[in-house]
Amino acid sequence: MADFADIAADRQQQINDTALQARRQVVKLQPTGECRSPLCGLELDNPKALFCNSQCALDHEKEMRRG
Ligand SMILES: [Zn+2]
């Protein structure tokens, strides 16, 4: 049976994780008219689009995670 301190620590960890995710989502990319994938950079028809396709979005996410 877990004691209350352990439960509180778990709860705090969950809150930290959620806050981290929220902060990551707040840091939004600004559209530049070009695909923001570091591997692509293609010019986009939609000036508000960030990526030319979902693969580029994934590539960008990977780059961000790597730092
Ligand atoms: Zn692209």
N, CA, C, O and the ligand as a Tripos MOL2 file, in Angstrom:
@<TRIPOS>MOLECULE
protein
  269   267    68     0     0
PROTEIN
NO_CHARGES

@<TRIPOS>ATOM
      1 N           0.8450   -1.2090    0.0000 N.3       1 MET1
      2 CA          0.0000    0.0000    0.0000 C.3       1 MET1
      3 C           0.8810    1.2600    0.0000 C.2       1 MET1
      4 O           1.7050    1.4440    0.8960 O.2       1 MET1
      5 N           0.7060    2.1020   -0.9810 N.am      2 ALA2
      6 CA          1.5070    3.3220   -1.0920 C.3       2 ALA2
      7 C           1.1000    4.3160   -0.0070 C.2       2 ALA2
      8 O          -0.0810    4.4690    0.3070 O.2       2 ALA2
      9 N           2.0950    4.9800    0.5520 N.am      3 ASP3
     10 CA          1.6970    5.9730    1.5570 C.3       3 ASP3
     11 C           1.3880    7.3090    0.8680 C.2       3 ASP3
     12 O           1.5940    7.4730   -0.3350 O.2       3 ASP3
     13 N           0.8950    8.2400    1.6580 N.am      4 PHE4
     14 CA          0.3640    9.4670    1.0590 C.3       4 PHE4
     15 C           1.4520   10.3150    0.3980 C.2       4 PHE4
     16 O           1.1940   11.0160   -0.5810 O.2       4 PHE4
     17 N           2.6540   10.2470    0.9340 N.am      5 ALA5
     18 CA          3.7510   11.0280    0.3500 C.3       5 ALA5
     19 C           4.0340   10.5590   -1.0730 C.2       5 ALA5
     20 O           4.2740   11.3750   -1.9630 O.2       5 ALA5
     21 N           4.0050    9.2220   -1.2910 N.am      6 ASP6
     22 CA          4.2400    8.7010   -2.6330 C.3       6 ASP6
     23 C           3.1440    9.1420   -3.5880 C.2       6 ASP6
     24 O           3.4090    9.5340   -4.7240 O.2       6 ASP6
     25 N           1.9140    9.0720   -3.1090 N.am      7 ILE7
     26 CA          0.7880    9.4790   -3.9570 C.3       7 ILE7
     27 C           0.9310   10.9530   -4.3320 C.2       7 ILE7
     28 O           0.7110   11.3300   -5.4830 O.2       7 ILE7
     29 N           1.2930   11.7700   -3.3740 N.am      8 ALA8
     30 CA          1.4500   13.1980   -3.6350 C.3       8 ALA8
     31 C           2.5680   13.4370   -4.6470 C.2       8 ALA8
     32 O           2.4390   14.2940   -5.5210 O.2       8 ALA8
     33 N           3.6540   12.6910   -4.5340 N.am      9 ALA9
     34 CA          4.7720   12.8550   -5.4570 C.3       9 ALA9
     35 C           4.3490   12.4590   -6.8660 C.2       9 ALA9
     36 O           4.7060   13.1270   -7.8360 O.2       9 ALA9
     37 N           3.5940   11.3800   -6.9780 N.am     10 ASP10
     38 CA          3.0960   10.9630   -8.2940 C.3      10 ASP10
     39 C           2.2120   12.0450   -8.8870 C.2      10 ASP10
     40 O           2.3410   12.3930  -10.0610 O.2      10 ASP10
     41 N           1.3270   12.5660   -8.0780 N.am     11 ARG11
     42 CA          0.4030   13.6000   -8.5470 C.3      11 ARG11
     43 C           1.1810   14.8210   -9.0260 C.2      11 ARG11
     44 O           0.8640   15.4050  -10.0630 O.2      11 ARG11
     45 N           2.2080   15.2010   -8.2560 N.am     12 GLN12
     46 CA          3.0060   16.3710   -8.6160 C.3      12 GLN12
     47 C           3.7250   16.1270   -9.9410 C.2      12 GLN12
     48 O           3.8210   17.0280  -10.7740 O.2      12 GLN12
     49 N           4.2270   14.9140  -10.1330 N.am     13 GLN13
     50 CA          4.9200   14.5860  -11.3690 C.3      13 GLN13
     51 C           3.9770   14.7140  -12.5510 C.2      13 GLN13
     52 O           4.3540   15.2270  -13.6050 O.2      13 GLN13
     53 N           2.7580   14.2480  -12.3720 N.am     14 GLN14
     54 CA          1.7700   14.3520  -13.4510 C.3      14 GLN14
     55 C           1.4970   15.8050  -13.8000 C.2      14 GLN14
     56 O           1.3860   16.1690  -14.9700 O.2      14 GLN14
     57 N           1.3890   16.6320  -12.7610 N.am     15 ILE15
     58 CA          1.1260   18.0550  -12.9950 C.3      15 ILE15
     59 C           2.2940   18.6680  -13.7590 C.2      15 ILE15
     60 O           2.0930   19.4390  -14.6970 O.2      15 ILE15
     61 N           3.5210   18.3240  -13.3520 N.am     16 ASN16
     62 CA          4.6940   18.8490  -14.0440 C.3      16 ASN16
     63 C           4.6950   18.4450  -15.5180 C.2      16 ASN16
     64 O           4.9730   19.2680  -16.3900 O.2      16 ASN16
     65 N           4.3870   17.1890  -15.7900 N.am     17 ASP17
     66 CA          4.3630   16.7170  -17.1640 C.3      17 ASP17
     67 C           3.3410   17.4890  -17.9830 C.2      17 ASP17
     68 O           3.6110   17.8970  -19.1130 O.2      17 ASP17
     69 N           2.1670   17.6840  -17.4030 N.am     18 THR18
     70 CA          1.1030   18.3910  -18.1110 C.3      18 THR18
     71 C           1.5050   19.8320  -18.3840 C.2      18 THR18
     72 O           1.2610   20.3640  -19.4670 O.2      18 THR18
     73 N           2.1250   20.4580  -17.3850 N.am     19 ALA19
     74 CA          2.5530   21.8510  -17.5500 C.3      19 ALA19
     75 C           3.5890   21.9540  -18.6560 C.2      19 ALA19
     76 O           3.5790   22.8990  -19.4450 O.2      19 ALA19
     77 N           4.4810   20.9740  -18.7070 N.am     20 LEU20
     78 CA          5.5250   20.9550  -19.7280 C.3      20 LEU20
     79 C           4.9060   20.8500  -21.1140 C.2      20 LEU20
     80 O           5.2960   21.5600  -22.0410 O.2      20 LEU20
     81 N           3.9260   19.9450  -21.2390 N.am     21 GLN21
     82 CA          3.2720   19.7720  -22.5310 C.3      21 GLN21
     83 C           2.5570   21.0500  -22.9370 C.2      21 GLN21
     84 O           2.6190   21.4680  -24.0930 O.2      21 GLN21
     85 N           1.8770   21.6660  -21.9760 N.am     22 ALA22
     86 CA          1.1330   22.8840  -22.2770 C.3      22 ALA22
     87 C           2.0920   23.9720  -22.7400 C.2      22 ALA22
     88 O           1.8110   24.6880  -23.7020 O.2      22 ALA22
     89 N           3.2250   24.0950  -22.0520 N.am     23 ARG23
     90 CA          4.1850   25.1310  -22.4100 C.3      23 ARG23
     91 C           4.7290   24.8790  -23.8130 C.2      23 ARG23
     92 O           4.9470   25.8130  -24.5840 O.2      23 ARG23
     93 N           4.9450   23.6010  -24.1340 N.am     24 ARG24
     94 CA          5.4690   23.2780  -25.4470 C.3      24 ARG24
     95 C           4.4880   23.7010  -26.5320 C.2      24 ARG24
     96 O           4.8830   24.1460  -27.6100 O.2      24 ARG24
     97 N           3.1930   23.5540  -26.2240 N.am     25 GLN25
     98 CA          2.1950   23.9190  -27.2190 C.3      25 GLN25
     99 C           2.0680   25.4360  -27.3600 C.2      25 GLN25
    100 O           1.6950   25.9430  -28.4180 O.2      25 GLN25
    101 N           2.3820   26.1530  -26.2740 N.am     26 VAL26
    102 CA          2.2760   27.6130  -26.3150 C.3      26 VAL26
    103 C           3.3440   28.1980  -27.2280 C.2      26 VAL26
    104 O           3.1040   29.1760  -27.9360 O.2      26 VAL26
    105 N           4.5240   27.5880  -27.2050 N.am     27 VAL27
    106 CA          5.5940   28.0570  -28.0860 C.3      27 VAL27
    107 C           5.2190   27.6730  -29.5070 C.2      27 VAL27
    108 O           5.5510   26.5890  -29.9860 O.2      27 VAL27
    109 N           4.5270   28.5790  -30.1630 N.am     28 LYS28
    110 CA          4.0110   28.2600  -31.4850 C.3      28 LYS28
    111 C           4.9360   28.7840  -32.5590 C.2      28 LYS28
    112 O           5.5630   29.8360  -32.4320 O.2      28 LYS28
    113 N           4.9910   28.0180  -33.6040 N.am     29 LEU29
    114 CA          5.7600   28.4450  -34.7620 C.3      29 LEU29
    115 C           5.0040   29.5370  -35.5010 C.2      29 LEU29
    116 O           3.7790   29.4990  -35.6120 O.2      29 LEU29
    117 N           5.7310   30.4800  -35.9880 N.am     30 GLN30
    118 CA          5.1310   31.4830  -36.8450 C.3      30 GLN30
    119 C           5.2530   31.0340  -38.2930 C.2      30 GLN30
    120 O           6.3240   30.6220  -38.7380 O.2      30 GLN30
    121 N           4.1560   31.1170  -39.0180 N.am     31 PRO31
    122 CA          4.2370   30.7530  -40.4330 C.3      31 PRO31
    123 C           5.0510   31.7920  -41.2050 C.2      31 PRO31
    124 O           4.9010   32.9950  -40.9890 O.2      31 PRO31
    125 N           5.8880   31.3310  -42.0770 N.am     32 THR32
    126 CA          6.7390   32.2480  -42.8450 C.3      32 THR32
    127 C           6.4460   32.1650  -44.3350 C.2      32 THR32
    128 O           7.0630   32.8700  -45.1330 O.2      32 THR32
    129 N           5.4860   31.2890  -44.7180 N.am     33 GLY33
    130 CA          5.2430   31.0740  -46.1310 C.3      33 GLY33
    131 C           6.1160   29.9720  -46.6920 C.2      33 GLY33
    132 O           6.0130   29.6090  -47.8640 O.2      33 GLY33
    133 N           6.9830   29.4440  -45.8300 N.am     34 GLU34
    134 CA          7.8220   28.3210  -46.2300 C.3      34 GLU34
    135 C           7.6460   27.1890  -45.2270 C.2      34 GLU34
    136 O           7.3800   27.4310  -44.0500 O.2      34 GLU34
    137 N           7.7920   25.9700  -45.6890 N.am     35 CYS35
    138 CA          7.7210   24.8130  -44.8130 C.3      35 CYS35
    139 C           8.7720   24.9400  -43.7150 C.2      35 CYS35
    140 O           9.9480   25.1810  -43.9850 O.2      35 CYS35
    141 N           8.3260   24.7750  -42.4840 N.am     36 ARG36
    142 CA          9.2400   24.9730  -41.3670 C.3      36 ARG36
    143 C          10.0880   23.7460  -41.0560 C.2      36 ARG36
    144 O          10.9170   23.7720  -40.1450 O.2      36 ARG36
    145 N           9.8840   22.6870  -41.8020 N.am     37 SER37
    146 CA         10.7590   21.5330  -41.5920 C.3      37 SER37
    147 C          12.1850   21.9150  -41.9570 C.2      37 SER37
    148 O          12.4270   22.4450  -43.0420 O.2      37 SER37
    149 N          13.1390   21.6490  -41.0520 N.am     38 PRO38
    150 CA         14.5330   21.9930  -41.3460 C.3      38 PRO38
    151 C          15.0930   21.2150  -42.5340 C.2      38 PRO38
    152 O          16.1260   21.5700  -43.1010 O.2      38 PRO38
    153 N          14.3810   20.1390  -42.8980 N.am     39 LEU39
    154 CA         14.8500   19.3110  -44.0070 C.3      39 LEU39
    155 C          14.1910   19.6890  -45.3200 C.2      39 LEU39
    156 O          14.5030   19.1150  -46.3630 O.2      39 LEU39
    157 N          13.2670   20.6640  -45.2740 N.am     40 CYS40
    158 CA         12.4500   20.9190  -46.4530 C.3      40 CYS40
    159 C          12.5740   22.3740  -46.9110 C.2      40 CYS40
    160 O          13.3330   22.6720  -47.8330 O.2      40 CYS40
    161 N          11.8260   23.2860  -46.2640 N.am     41 GLY41
    162 CA         11.9170   24.6940  -46.6230 C.3      41 GLY41
    163 C          11.1890   25.0520  -47.9040 C.2      41 GLY41
    164 O          11.4360   26.1000  -48.4990 O.2      41 GLY41
    165 N          10.2890   24.1700  -48.3240 N.am     42 LEU42
    166 CA          9.5280   24.3940  -49.5490 C.3      42 LEU42
    167 C           8.6060   25.6120  -49.4120 C.2      42 LEU42
    168 O           8.0540   25.8670  -48.3410 O.2      42 LEU42
    169 N           8.4500   26.3480  -50.4980 N.am     43 GLU43
    170 CA          7.5370   27.4750  -50.4930 C.3      43 GLU43
    171 C           6.0910   26.9750  -50.4640 C.2      43 GLU43
    172 O           5.7400   26.0510  -51.1970 O.2      43 GLU43
    173 N           5.2460   27.5900  -49.6110 N.am     44 LEU44
    174 CA          3.8860   27.0990  -49.4110 C.3      44 LEU44
    175 C           2.8690   28.0290  -50.0650 C.2      44 LEU44
    176 O           3.0240   29.2510  -50.0540 O.2      44 LEU44
    177 N           1.8110   27.4190  -50.6420 N.am     45 ASP45
    178 CA          0.7390   28.2030  -51.2360 C.3      45 ASP45
    179 C          -0.0470   28.9460  -50.1640 C.2      45 ASP45
    180 O          -0.4370   30.0990  -50.3480 O.2      45 ASP45
    181 N          -0.2740   28.2660  -49.0410 N.am     46 ASN46
    182 CA         -1.0210   28.8590  -47.9390 C.3      46 ASN46
    183 C          -0.0500   29.5920  -47.0120 C.2      46 ASN46
    184 O           0.7770   28.9580  -46.3570 O.2      46 ASN46
    185 N          -0.1460   30.9310  -46.9520 N.am     47 PRO47
    186 CA          0.8080   31.6970  -46.1450 C.3      47 PRO47
    187 C           0.6940   31.4080  -44.6590 C.2      47 PRO47
    188 O           1.6010   31.7360  -43.8950 O.2      47 PRO47
    189 N          -0.4130   30.7970  -44.2360 N.am     48 LYS48
    190 CA         -0.5810   30.4970  -42.8170 C.3      48 LYS48
    191 C          -0.1730   29.0640  -42.4790 C.2      48 LYS48
    192 O          -0.1670   28.6800  -41.3100 O.2      48 LYS48
    193 N           0.1590   28.2920  -43.4740 N.am     49 ALA49
    194 CA          0.5680   26.9090  -43.2190 C.3      49 ALA49
    195 C           1.9860   26.8850  -42.6710 C.2      49 ALA49
    196 O           2.8080   27.7410  -42.9980 O.2      49 ALA49
    197 N           2.2590   25.8990  -41.8390 N.am     50 LEU50
    198 CA          3.5950   25.7560  -41.2690 C.3      50 LEU50
    199 C           4.4110   24.7160  -42.0300 C.2      50 LEU50
    200 O           5.6330   24.8100  -42.1410 O.2      50 LEU50
    201 N           3.6940   23.7220  -42.5500 N.am     51 PHE51
    202 CA          4.3900   22.6120  -43.2110 C.3      51 PHE51
    203 C           3.6790   22.2840  -44.5120 C.2      51 PHE51
    204 O           2.4890   22.5610  -44.6610 O.2      51 PHE51
    205 N           4.4030   21.6960  -45.4530 N.am     52 CYS52
    206 CA          3.7770   21.3220  -46.7110 C.3      52 CYS52
    207 C           3.0370   19.9940  -46.5740 C.2      52 CYS52
    208 O           2.1130   19.7260  -47.3420 O.2      52 CYS52
    209 N           3.4240   19.1650  -45.6170 N.am     53 ASN53
    210 CA          2.7020   17.9230  -45.3800 C.3      53 ASN53
    211 C           2.9840   17.4250  -43.9660 C.2      53 ASN53
    212 O           3.7990   17.9890  -43.2350 O.2      53 ASN53
    213 N           2.2850   16.3500  -43.6050 N.am     54 SER54
    214 CA          2.4010   15.8730  -42.2300 C.3      54 SER54
    215 C           3.7760   15.2770  -41.9630 C.2      54 SER54
    216 O           4.2390   15.2770  -40.8220 O.2      54 SER54
    217 N           4.4330   14.7720  -42.9990 N.am     55 GLN55
    218 CA          5.7760   14.2290  -42.8050 C.3      55 GLN55
    219 C           6.7260   15.3400  -42.3510 C.2      55 GLN55
    220 O           7.5670   15.1270  -41.4770 O.2      55 GLN55
    221 N           6.5900   16.5080  -42.9400 N.am     56 CYS56
    222 CA          7.4490   17.6250  -42.5590 C.3      56 CYS56
    223 C           7.1440   18.0660  -41.1280 C.2      56 CYS56
    224 O           8.0510   18.4530  -40.3900 O.2      56 CYS56
    225 N           5.8730   18.0080  -40.7370 N.am     57 ALA57
    226 CA          5.5180   18.3320  -39.3580 C.3      57 ALA57
    227 C           6.2020   17.3610  -38.4090 C.2      57 ALA57
    228 O           6.7120   17.7570  -37.3610 O.2      57 ALA57
    229 N           6.2100   16.0880  -38.7830 N.am     58 LEU58
    230 CA          6.8730   15.0790  -37.9520 C.3      58 LEU58
    231 C           8.3770   15.3160  -37.9030 C.2      58 LEU58
    232 O           8.9960   15.2180  -36.8430 O.2      58 LEU58
    233 N           8.9560   15.6280  -39.0520 N.am     59 ASP59
    234 CA         10.4010   15.8960  -39.0990 C.3      59 ASP59
    235 C          10.7470   17.0550  -38.1770 C.2      59 ASP59
    236 O          11.7350   17.0110  -37.4440 O.2      59 ASP59
    237 N           9.9240   18.0860  -38.2260 N.am     60 HIS60
    238 CA         10.1730   19.2550  -37.3980 C.3      60 HIS60
    239 C          10.0790   18.8940  -35.9280 C.2      60 HIS60
    240 O          10.9070   19.3090  -35.1170 O.2      60 HIS60
    241 N           9.0460   18.1030  -35.5890 N.am     61 GLU61
    242 CA          8.8680   17.6970  -34.2050 C.3      61 GLU61
    243 C          10.0800   16.9130  -33.7160 C.2      61 GLU61
    244 O          10.5380   17.1020  -32.5890 O.2      61 GLU61
    245 N          10.5910   16.0410  -34.5640 N.am     62 LYS62
    246 CA         11.7680   15.2500  -34.1900 C.3      62 LYS62
    247 C          12.9600   16.1690  -33.9180 C.2      62 LYS62
    248 O          13.6950   15.9880  -32.9470 O.2      62 LYS62
    249 N          13.1320   17.1510  -34.7930 N.am     63 GLU63
    250 CA         14.2460   18.0840  -34.6210 C.3      63 GLU63
    251 C          14.1150   18.8540  -33.3150 C.2      63 GLU63
    252 O          15.0960   19.0750  -32.6050 O.2      63 GLU63
    253 N          12.8640   19.2630  -33.0060 N.am     64 MET64
    254 CA         12.6270   20.0170  -31.7890 C.3      64 MET64
    255 C          12.9510   19.1540  -30.5690 C.2      64 MET64
    256 O          13.5270   19.6300  -29.5900 O.2      64 MET64
    257 N          12.5710   17.8810  -30.6470 N.am     65 ARG65
    258 CA         12.7880   17.0050  -29.5070 C.3      65 ARG65
    259 C          14.2750   16.7530  -29.2920 C.2      65 ARG65
    260 O          14.7580   16.6430  -28.1650 O.2      65 ARG65
    261 N          14.9800   16.6660  -30.4140 N.am     66 ARG66
    262 CA         16.4140   16.4410  -30.3040 C.3      66 ARG66
    263 C          17.0880   17.6760  -29.7110 C.2      66 ARG66
    264 O          18.1240   17.5720  -29.0550 O.2      66 ARG66
    265 N          16.4970   18.8340  -29.9440 N.am     67 GLY67
    266 CA         17.0450   20.0700  -29.3830 C.3      67 GLY67
    267 C          17.7810   20.8200  -30.4320 C.2      67 GLY67
    268 O          18.3190   21.8930  -30.1600 O.2      67 GLY67
    269 ZN          7.9500   20.4310  -46.2290 Zn       68 ZN68
@<TRIPOS>BOND
     1     1     2 1
     2     2     3 1
     3     3     4 2
     4     3     5 am
     5     5     6 1
     6     6     7 1
     7     7     8 2
     8     7     9 am
     9     9    10 1
    10    10    11 1
    11    11    12 2
    12    11    13 am
    13    13    14 1
    14    14    15 1
    15    15    16 2
    16    15    17 am
    17    17    18 1
    18    18    19 1
    19    19    20 2
    20    19    21 am
    21    21    22 1
    22    22    23 1
    23    23    24 2
    24    23    25 am
    25    25    26 1
    26    26    27 1
    27    27    28 2
    28    27    29 am
    29    29    30 1
    30    30    31 1
    31    31    32 2
    32    31    33 am
    33    33    34 1
    34    34    35 1
    35    35    36 2
    36    35    37 am
    37    37    38 1
    38    38    39 1
    39    39    40 2
    40    39    41 am
    41    41    42 1
    42    42    43 1
    43    43    44 2
    44    43    45 am
    45    45    46 1
    46    46    47 1
    47    47    48 2
    48    47    49 am
    49    49    50 1
    50    50    51 1
    51    51    52 2
    52    51    53 am
    53    53    54 1
    54    54    55 1
    55    55    56 2
    56    55    57 am
    57    57    58 1
    58    58    59 1
    59    59    60 2
    60    59    61 am
    61    61    62 1
    62    62    63 1
    63    63    64 2
    64    63    65 am
    65    65    66 1
    66    66    67 1
    67    67    68 2
    68    67    69 am
    69    69    70 1
    70    70    71 1
    71    71    72 2
    72    71    73 am
    73    73    74 1
    74    74    75 1
    75    75    76 2
    76    75    77 am
    77    77    78 1
    78    78    79 1
    79    79    80 2
    80    79    81 am
    81    81    82 1
    82    82    83 1
    83    83    84 2
    84    83    85 am
    85    85    86 1
    86    86    87 1
    87    87    88 2
    88    87    89 am
    89    89    90 1
    90    90    91 1
    91    91    92 2
    92    91    93 am
    93    93    94 1
    94    94    95 1
    95    95    96 2
    96    95    97 am
    97    97    98 1
    98    98    99 1
    99    99   100 2
   100    99   101 am
   101   101   102 1
   102   102   103 1
   103   103   104 2
   104   103   105 am
   105   105   106 1
   106   106   107 1
   107   107   108 2
   108   107   109 am
   109   109   110 1
   110   110   111 1
   111   111   112 2
   112   111   113 am
   113   113   114 1
   114   114   115 1
   115   115   116 2
   116   115   117 am
   117   117   118 1
   118   118   119 1
   119   119   120 2
   120   119   121 am
   121   121   122 1
   122   122   123 1
   123   123   124 2
   124   123   125 am
   125   125   126 1
   126   126   127 1
   127   127   128 2
   128   127   129 am
   129   129   130 1
   130   130   131 1
   131   131   132 2
   132   131   133 am
   133   133   134 1
   134   134   135 1
   135   135   136 2
   136   135   137 am
   137   137   138 1
   138   138   139 1
   139   139   140 2
   140   139   141 am
   141   141   142 1
   142   142   143 1
   143   143   144 2
   144   143   145 am
   145   145   146 1
   146   146   147 1
   147   147   148 2
   148   147   149 am
   149   149   150 1
   150   150   151 1
   151   151   152 2
   152   151   153 am
   153   153   154 1
   154   154   155 1
   155   155   156 2
   156   155   157 am
   157   157   158 1
   158   158   159 1
   159   159   160 2
   160   159   161 am
   161   161   162 1
   162   162   163 1
   163   163   164 2
   164   163   165 am
   165   165   166 1
   166   166   167 1
   167   167   168 2
   168   167   169 am
   169   169   170 1
   170   170   171 1
   171   171   172 2
   172   171   173 am
   173   173   174 1
   174   174   175 1
   175   175   176 2
   176   175   177 am
   177   177   178 1
   178   178   179 1
   179   179   180 2
   180   179   181 am
   181   181   182 1
   182   182   183 1
   183   183   184 2
   184   183   185 am
   185   185   186 1
   186   186   187 1
   187   187   188 2
   188   187   189 am
   189   189   190 1
   190   190   191 1
   191   191   192 2
   192   191   193 am
   193   193   194 1
   194   194   195 1
   195   195   196 2
   196   195   197 am
   197   197   198 1
   198   198   199 1
   199   199   200 2
   200   199   201 am
   201   201   202 1
   202   202   203 1
   203   203   204 2
   204   203   205 am
   205   205   206 1
   206   206   207 1
   207   207   208 2
   208   207   209 am
   209   209   210 1
   210   210   211 1
   211   211   212 2
   212   211   213 am
   213   213   214 1
   214   214   215 1
   215   215   216 2
   216   215   217 am
   217   217   218 1
   218   218   219 1
   219   219   220 2
   220   219   221 am
   221   221   222 1
   222   222   223 1
   223   223   224 2
   224   223   225 am
   225   225   226 1
   226   226   227 1
   227   227   228 2
   228   227   229 am
   229   229   230 1
   230   230   231 1
   231   231   232 2
   232   231   233 am
   233   233   234 1
   234   234   235 1
   235   235   236 2
   236   235   237 am
   237   237   238 1
   238   238   239 1
   239   239   240 2
   240   239   241 am
   241   241   242 1
   242   242   243 1
   243   243   244 2
   244   243   245 am
   245   245   246 1
   246   246   247 1
   247   247   248 2
   248   247   249 am
   249   249   250 1
   250   250   251 1
   251   251   252 2
   252   251   253 am
   253   253   254 1
   254   254   255 1
   255   255   256 2
   256   255   257 am
   257   257   258 1
   258   258   259 1
   259   259   260 2
   260   259   261 am
   261   261   262 1
   262   262   263 1
   263   263   264 2
   264   263   265 am
   265   265   266 1
   266   266   267 1
   267   267   268 2
@<TRIPOS>SUBSTRUCTURE
     1 MET1         2 RESIDUE 1 A MET
     2 ALA2         6 RESIDUE 1 A ALA
     3 ASP3        10 RESIDUE 1 A ASP
     4 PHE4        14 RESIDUE 1 A PHE
     5 ALA5        18 RESIDUE 1 A ALA
     6 ASP6        22 RESIDUE 1 A ASP
     7 ILE7        26 RESIDUE 1 A ILE
     8 ALA8        30 RESIDUE 1 A ALA
     9 ALA9        34 RESIDUE 1 A ALA
    10 ASP10       38 RESIDUE 1 A ASP
    11 ARG11       42 RESIDUE 1 A ARG
    12 GLN12       46 RESIDUE 1 A GLN
    13 GLN13       50 RESIDUE 1 A GLN
    14 GLN14       54 RESIDUE 1 A GLN
    15 ILE15       58 RESIDUE 1 A ILE
    16 ASN16       62 RESIDUE 1 A ASN
    17 ASP17       66 RESIDUE 1 A ASP
    18 THR18       70 RESIDUE 1 A THR
    19 ALA19       74 RESIDUE 1 A ALA
    20 LEU20       78 RESIDUE 1 A LEU
    21 GLN21       82 RESIDUE 1 A GLN
    22 ALA22       86 RESIDUE 1 A ALA
    23 ARG23       90 RESIDUE 1 A ARG
    24 ARG24       94 RESIDUE 1 A ARG
    25 GLN25       98 RESIDUE 1 A GLN
    26 VAL26      102 RESIDUE 1 A VAL
    27 VAL27      106 RESIDUE 1 A VAL
    28 LYS28      110 RESIDUE 1 A LYS
    29 LEU29      114 RESIDUE 1 A LEU
    30 GLN30      118 RESIDUE 1 A GLN
    31 PRO31      122 RESIDUE 1 A PRO
    32 THR32      126 RESIDUE 1 A THR
    33 GLY33      130 RESIDUE 1 A GLY
    34 GLU34      134 RESIDUE 1 A GLU
    35 CYS35      138 RESIDUE 1 A CYS
    36 ARG36      142 RESIDUE 1 A ARG
    37 SER37      146 RESIDUE 1 A SER
    38 PRO38      150 RESIDUE 1 A PRO
    39 LEU39      154 RESIDUE 1 A LEU
    40 CYS40      158 RESIDUE 1 A CYS
    41 GLY41      162 RESIDUE 1 A GLY
    42 LEU42      166 RESIDUE 1 A LEU
    43 GLU43      170 RESIDUE 1 A GLU
    44 LEU44      174 RESIDUE 1 A LEU
    45 ASP45      178 RESIDUE 1 A ASP
    46 ASN46      182 RESIDUE 1 A ASN
    47 PRO47      186 RESIDUE 1 A PRO
    48 LYS48      190 RESIDUE 1 A LYS
    49 ALA49      194 RESIDUE 1 A ALA
    50 LEU50      198 RESIDUE 1 A LEU
    51 PHE51      202 RESIDUE 1 A PHE
    52 CYS52      206 RESIDUE 1 A CYS
    53 ASN53      210 RESIDUE 1 A ASN
    54 SER54      214 RESIDUE 1 A SER
    55 GLN55      218 RESIDUE 1 A GLN
    56 CYS56      222 RESIDUE 1 A CYS
    57 ALA57      226 RESIDUE 1 A ALA
    58 LEU58      230 RESIDUE 1 A LEU
    59 ASP59      234 RESIDUE 1 A ASP
    60 HIS60      238 RESIDUE 1 A HIS
    61 GLU61      242 RESIDUE 1 A GLU
    62 LYS62      246 RESIDUE 1 A LYS
    63 GLU63      250 RESIDUE 1 A GLU
    64 MET64      254 RESIDUE 1 A MET
    65 ARG65      258 RESIDUE 1 A ARG
    66 ARG66      262 RESIDUE 1 A ARG
    67 GLY67      266 RESIDUE 1 A GLY
    68 ZN68       269 GROUP 0 **** ****
